[in-house]
């Protein structure tokens, strides 16, 4: 961990704000002190994924708690995001570090052109010596295109920028084998695979009540990043310096896989299916076991209103999602294709129909 050169650090709302809402300047400055010292000398690069916009906007708008409705959340984010980036800008300026703001929605990660633009922007900011501060664009994101929590966003950003290390900071100093508030529980120092957490009950709520995530979302984010070949440390914000220095703190998730194509990672973890295709048993075997493309002959049904290029779920006859992919036809065209060979379709409808419904290069298997 101490040898990581490009690092994504994610910090939660509870580590930056007061329970009543509003930024805690001392907490922000303490985090910035650690990050600035970590990157001093130019050998290490930091991307900061920061929650806190909605929480920072609560007090200025006279809101006592985080609102549940999307419109008021967006209003709070609109006020709070400016305060958040201004606080970071002022704090990092003490070290002569310039901050660059990058706001993303899951739509930006799932649309290829947006995805490439985000990647280029982050790379250029780092190349020019700036420190990117990434957050979900809560002011415009709808329920359908939200990440829902910045933990998952951080895992995807870590993959996007080809990070060596992802550090997830919150108000809990690691994963425990039980409720950390109860005597007798202990911190899990390392996770080498899913089996290490198979019998651990993971809590879903944070302490402060100003964020959206909990330990469940952090562990899931750690698994996403680890599966993409990135090591992860999950610890509390007060132990940020130890984590970035490779110290024995928090829970260390070993990489469990290798880096995959960007589009496959966002397809699995950031895309929102616009419909579904039901596959017959032979098609399920071909897609899941054979890693083959989905042909019209293997489709047994269609649901949803989607367009060519949209992500769709591929389901078996029991309704279980077995894969996800980018479809090559509109939903209204699929009924004309069901159960028929591509050669037959080409003769009747033209050469444009002699192709896969979902190509294997645009498909990710969800199990096993």
C-alpha positions in Angstrom: 0.0 0.0 0.0 2.8 2.4 0.8 4.2 1.9 -2.7 0.9 2.9 -4.5 1.5 5.8 -6.9 -2.0 6.7 -8.0 -4.5 6.7 -5.2 -8.3 7.3 -5.0 -9.5 8.4 -1.6 -13.2 8.5 -0.8 -14.5 10.4 2.2 -18.0 10.2 3.5 -20.3 13.0 4.7 -20.1 12.0 8.3 -16.3 12.6 8.3 -16.7 16.2 6.9 -19.8 17.6 8.5 -21.6 18.1 11.7 -24.6 16.0 12.6 -26.8 19.1 12.3 -25.5 19.8 8.8 -22.8 22.2 7.6 -19.1 21.6 6.9 -16.7 21.1 9.8 -13.7 23.2 8.7 -11.4 21.5 11.2 -12.2 18.0 9.8 -11.8 19.2 6.2 -8.4 20.8 7.0 -7.3 17.6 8.8 -8.0 15.5 5.8 -6.4 18.0 3.4 -3.3 18.0 5.6 -2.9 14.3 5.1 -3.6 14.3 1.4 -1.3 17.2 0.7 1.6 15.6 2.6 0.9 12.3 0.8 1.3 13.8 -2.6 4.2 16.1 -1.7 7.3 15.5 -3.9 5.2 14.7 -6.9 5.7 10.9 -6.7 2.1 10.1 -5.7 -1.1 11.3 -7.3 -4.4 11.7 -5.4 -8.0 11.7 -6.7 -10.5 12.6 -4.0 -14.1 11.4 -4.2 -15.9 13.5 -1.7 -19.4 13.2 -0.3 -20.8 16.1 1.7 -22.6 18.4 -0.8 -26.1 17.6 0.4 -25.1 17.6 4.1 -23.3 20.9 3.7 -26.4 22.5 2.2 -28.8 21.5 5.0 -28.0 24.2 7.6 -27.9 27.1 5.1 -31.3 26.1 3.8 -32.8 25.7 7.3 -33.2 21.9 6.9 -32.7 19.9 10.1 -32.1 16.6 8.5 -31.4 15.1 5.1 -34.6 15.4 3.0 -36.1 12.2 1.4 -37.5 13.8 -1.7 -35.3 14.3 -4.7 -36.1 17.9 -5.3 -35.0 19.1 -1.9 -31.9 16.9 -2.1 -31.0 18.6 -5.3 -31.6 22.0 -3.8 -29.4 21.2 -0.8 -26.7 19.8 -3.2 -26.8 23.0 -5.3 -26.0 25.1 -2.2 -23.7 22.7 -0.6 -21.5 21.7 -3.6 -20.3 25.3 -3.9 -19.5 25.5 -0.2 -17.7 22.1 -0.3 -15.5 22.9 -3.3 -14.7 26.4 -1.9 -13.7 24.8 1.4 -11.4 22.3 -0.4 -10.0 25.1 -2.6 -9.1 27.3 0.3 -7.7 24.4 2.4 -5.5 22.9 -0.4 -4.3 26.4 -1.3 -2.3 26.4 2.0 -0.1 23.9 0.3 -0.1 25.5 -3.1 -2.3 22.7 -4.5 -5.0 23.6 -7.1 -8.3 21.8 -7.0 -10.4 20.7 -10.0 -14.0 19.8 -9.6 -15.5 16.8 -11.5 -19.2 16.0 -11.1 -20.5 12.7 -12.5 -23.7 10.7 -12.8 -24.0 7.0 -13.5 -25.1 8.1 -17.0 -21.7 9.7 -17.6 -20.0 6.4 -16.7 -22.4 4.2 -18.8 -22.4 6.3 -22.0 -19.1 5.6 -23.9 -18.5 9.2 -25.1 -19.1 10.6 -21.6 -17.0 7.9 -20.1 -14.0 8.7 -22.4 -14.4 12.5 -21.6 -14.4 11.9 -17.9 -11.3 9.7 -18.2 -9.5 12.4 -20.3 -10.4 15.2 -17.9 -9.2 13.3 -14.8 -5.9 12.2 -16.6 -5.2 15.8 -17.7 -5.9 17.3 -14.3 -3.4 14.9 -12.7 -0.9 15.5 -15.5 -1.1 19.3 -14.8 -0.6 18.8 -11.1 -4.1 19.5 -10.0 -6.0 17.4 -7.5 -9.4 16.3 -8.8 -12.3 16.4 -6.4 -15.1 14.1 -7.7 -18.7 13.9 -6.5 -22.0 12.7 -7.8 -23.8 15.4 -9.7 -26.7 15.5 -7.3 -28.2 18.7 -8.6 -29.2 17.1 -11.9 -29.2 13.3 -11.3 -32.6 11.7 -11.4 -33.4 8.5 -9.5 -32.8 6.5 -12.6 -29.3 7.8 -13.2 -27.9 8.1 -9.7 -25.1 6.1 -8.2 -26.9 6.2 -4.9 -23.7 6.3 -2.9 -20.2 7.6 -3.5 -18.6 4.3 -2.4 -19.6 2.7 -5.7 -18.7 5.8 -7.6 -15.2 5.7 -5.9 -14.7 2.1 -7.0 -15.5 3.0 -10.6 -13.4 6.1 -10.6 -10.5 4.0 -9.2 -10.8 1.7 -12.2 -11.3 4.7 -14.6 -8.0 6.4 -13.6 -6.1 3.1 -13.3 -5.5 3.6 -9.6 -3.1 1.4 -7.6 -5.1 1.8 -4.3 -8.5 2.8 -3.2 -8.9 4.2 0.4 -12.5 4.3 1.7 -12.7 6.6 4.7 -15.7 6.9 7.0 -16.5 7.0 10.7 -15.8 3.3 11.3 -12.2 2.0 11.4 -12.7 -1.2 9.4 -14.9 -4.2 9.0 -15.7 -6.1 12.2 -16.9 -9.6 12.8 -19.9 -8.2 14.7 -21.4 -5.0 16.0 -18.3 -2.9 16.8 -20.1 -1.2 19.6 -20.4 -4.6 21.4 -17.6 -6.1 23.6 -15.8 -9.1 22.1 -15.9 -8.1 18.5 -12.7 -7.7 16.6 -11.5 -5.9 13.4 -11.0 -8.0 10.3 -7.5 -7.0 9.2 -7.5 -8.6 5.7 -10.0 -9.9 3.2 -8.6 -12.2 0.5 -11.9 -13.2 -1.0 -15.7 -13.2 -0.4 -15.3 -16.3 1.8 -13.6 -14.3 4.4 -16.8 -12.3 5.0 -19.3 -15.1 4.3 -20.3 -15.4 8.0 -20.1 -11.7 8.9 -23.2 -9.6 9.5 -22.5 -6.2 8.0 -24.4 -3.1 9.2 -26.2 -0.9 6.7 -26.4 2.5 8.6 -23.8 5.0 9.5 -23.6 6.8 12.8 -24.2 10.4 11.8 -27.3 10.1 9.7 -26.2 12.6 7.0 -25.0 10.2 4.4 -26.6 7.5 2.2 -24.1 4.7 2.6 -23.1 2.3 5.3 -20.7 -0.6 5.7 -22.7 -2.6 3.2 -22.0 -0.1 0.4 -18.4 0.2 1.4 -17.8 -3.5 1.3 -19.5 -3.8 -2.0 -17.4 -1.0 -3.4 -14.3 -2.7 -2.1 -15.3 -5.9 -3.8 -15.9 -4.1 -7.1 -12.4 -2.5 -7.0 -10.7 -5.7 -5.8 -12.3 -7.6 -8.6 -10.8 -5.1 -11.0 -7.3 -5.7 -9.6 -7.2 -2.7 -7.2 -6.2 -3.1 -3.6 -8.5 -1.4 -1.1 -8.2 -0.1 2.5 -11.4 0.6 4.4 -10.8 2.6 7.6 -11.8 5.8 9.4 -10.9 9.3 8.4 -8.8 9.8 11.6 -6.6 6.9 10.4 -6.1 8.3 6.9 -2.4 9.0 7.3 -1.7 5.4 8.5 -3.7 4.0 5.6 -1.9 6.0 3.0 1.4 5.2 4.6 0.8 1.5 4.5 0.2 1.1 8.2 -1.7 -1.6 10.0 -5.1 0.1 10.1 -8.6 -0.7 8.9 -9.4 -3.7 6.6 -7.3 -4.5 3.6 -9.0 -6.0 0.6 -6.6 -7.9 -1.6 -7.1 -7.8 -5.3 -9.2 -10.7 -6.4 -9.2 -10.2 -10.2 -7.5 -8.4 -13.1 -8.4 -5.1 -14.7 -11.2 -5.6 -17.2 -12.4 -3.4 -20.1 -13.9 -0.1 -18.8 -17.1 -0.7 -20.6 -17.6 -4.1 -18.9 -17.1 -2.7 -15.4 -19.6 0.1 -15.9 -22.0 -2.2 -17.7 -22.1 -4.5 -14.6 -22.0 -1.9 -11.8 -23.1 1.5 -13.2 -25.6 0.9 -15.9 -29.4 0.8 -15.4 -31.1 -1.8 -17.5 -33.8 -0.4 -19.7 -35.5 -3.7 -20.3 -34.9 -7.5 -20.4 -34.7 -10.4 -22.7 -35.7 -13.9 -21.7 -33.5 -16.6 -23.0 -34.2 -20.3 -23.7 -32.0 -22.9 -21.9 -29.7 -23.3 -24.8 -29.0 -19.6 -25.1 -28.4 -19.3 -21.3 -25.7 -22.0 -21.6 -24.2 -20.3 -24.7 -24.0 -16.9 -23.0 -23.0 -18.0 -19.5 -20.8 -21.0 -20.1 -19.7 -20.5 -23.7 -19.3 -16.7 -23.4 -21.0 -16.4 -26.8 -23.1 -13.6 -28.3 -26.9 -13.7 -28.0 -28.6 -14.6 -31.3 -32.3 -14.1 -32.1 -32.9 -17.8 -32.1 -32.2 -18.0 -28.4 -34.7 -15.3 -27.3 -38.0 -16.4 -25.8 -39.4 -13.1 -24.7 -38.9 -9.3 -24.3 -39.9 -6.7 -21.7 -39.4 -3.0 -21.4 -39.1 0.0 -23.8 -35.5 0.3 -24.9 -33.5 1.5 -27.9 -30.6 0.1 -29.8 -27.4 0.7 -27.7 -29.3 0.6 -24.3 -28.2 -1.9 -21.5 -30.7 -4.7 -21.0 -30.7 -7.7 -18.6 -30.6 -11.2 -20.0 -32.8 -13.5 -17.9 -33.4 -17.3 -17.8 -36.9 -18.8 -17.9 -37.1 -18.5 -14.0 -36.5 -14.7 -14.3 -33.0 -14.7 -12.9 -30.7 -12.2 -14.4 -27.7 -14.1 -15.8 -26.0 -11.4 -17.9 -26.3 -7.8 -18.9 -25.4 -6.3 -22.3 -25.9 -3.6 -24.9 -28.7 -4.5 -27.3 -28.4 -4.0 -31.0 -32.2 -3.5 -31.7 -35.1 -1.5 -30.4 -37.6 -3.2 -28.2 -40.3 -3.0 -30.8 -38.1 -4.9 -33.3 -37.4 -7.8 -31.0 -40.7 -9.7 -31.3 -40.0 -10.0 -35.1 -36.7 -11.7 -34.3 -37.7 -14.1 -31.5 -36.7 -17.7 -32.2 -35.5 -17.1 -35.7 -32.2 -17.6 -37.4 -30.1 -14.7 -38.6 -30.0 -16.2 -42.1 -33.8 -16.4 -42.2 -34.1 -12.8 -40.9 -31.6 -11.5 -43.5 -33.6 -13.1 -46.3 -36.9 -11.6 -45.1 -35.9 -8.3 -43.6 -32.5 -7.5 -45.1 -28.8 -7.9 -44.3 -29.0 -5.5 -41.4 -30.8 -8.2 -39.4 -28.1 -10.8 -39.9 -26.3 -10.0 -36.7 -26.3 -10.6 -32.9 -28.9 -9.2 -30.6 -26.2 -8.7 -28.0 -22.5 -9.1 -29.1 -20.2 -11.0 -26.7 -17.9 -7.9 -26.5 -20.8 -5.9 -25.1 -21.9 -8.4 -22.6 -21.0 -9.2 -19.0 -22.0 -12.4 -17.2 -23.5 -11.8 -13.8 -23.0 -15.4 -12.5 -21.4 -17.7 -11.5 
